[in-house]
Amino acid sequence: MKGRISNYRRGVHTEYTNQYVIEVDGVRDRQSAKGMVGKRVVFKTQTGKEIVGRISKAHGNSGAVLARFEKGLPGQAIGAEVEIS
C-alpha cells in the first residue's frame, strides 16, 4: 500500500521532526485509518537507504495517519511516497 508524507506533526510553537502525517491511498475515513495502527512505514532515500517507522494513530477525520520514526527524515521527505505494509 502506498502513502504520501504531507507534513510534520506540529503545533503553534513546536515541530516534532520524527513524527509525520501521512495520507494513505484509498483511506478516506477515520475508522479505516484506525485499522492501520501498528503497520510498518518505509521511506526510501535516493541512495537506497530505508528508514522505518510505525503508524501510531489516526490523524483527523479524513483518513490521514500519524507515523513515528526512530530518527527524523530529511526535509526532502515531505511530499514523497512511502510504502506501508
N, C-alpha and C positions, 0 to 999 in steps of 0.2 A: 504494500500500500504506500502511496506517495503523499507527501505533505509539503507545505511551503512555510518557511520561517517568516513571520510577519513583523515581529519586534521583540525587544527585551521585555521582561516583566518590569514594570516601572511604576513609580508613584510620582508625586509632585516634586519631591526633593531627592529621591534615590533611584538608581538603576540597579537591578540585580543582573549582573552580566553573565551569570551561569544559568539563568532561567529564561526560557523563550516561549513566546506564544506561537503556536503552530496551527495553521489552517489545514485541515485534512481533507483530501479529495473524497467526495461522496458523503461526508458527515455534515448534516445541516441542523441538528438539534442537540440540546444538552444531554438528553438521555443516551443517544448514540455515542456522544463524546465520553460520558461516564463509563461506558463499556470498554473503552480503550485504556483505562488506567492500568499501569503496570507494564504496558508494551514497551518494546525497545525502539529507540530512535537512533539512527546512524546518519551522521553528517560526514561526507567525504570531501577532503580538500583536493585541490588540483594536482597535488603531488601524490595522491593516493592514500594519505593517512586517514584513518577512520576515527571519529570522535563519537563516543557512545553516551546516550542519556536514556532516561526513563520518563514516561508520561506520568505526572503526579496527580493531575486533576483536570476537570473541565474548566474552561475559561469563558464566561459569558453564556448566553443562551443560543448562540448561532453555530455551535459545533466546534469552536476552537478549543484547543487543549494547551495545558502548561507542561513543558518538559524541562527537567532539571538535568544538567550535565555536570560531571565532576569538575572539569575545567571549563572556563568560558570559551566560546567560539570566537573566531576573528570577526571583526566588524563587517567584512565582506559576506558573512553568512546570512545576513538579513536579506530576504528575498530569494534565497537559494532553496533548492529542493532537498528534502531528506527522505530516507527510506524508513518506514515503520513496519516492524514485524513482531 
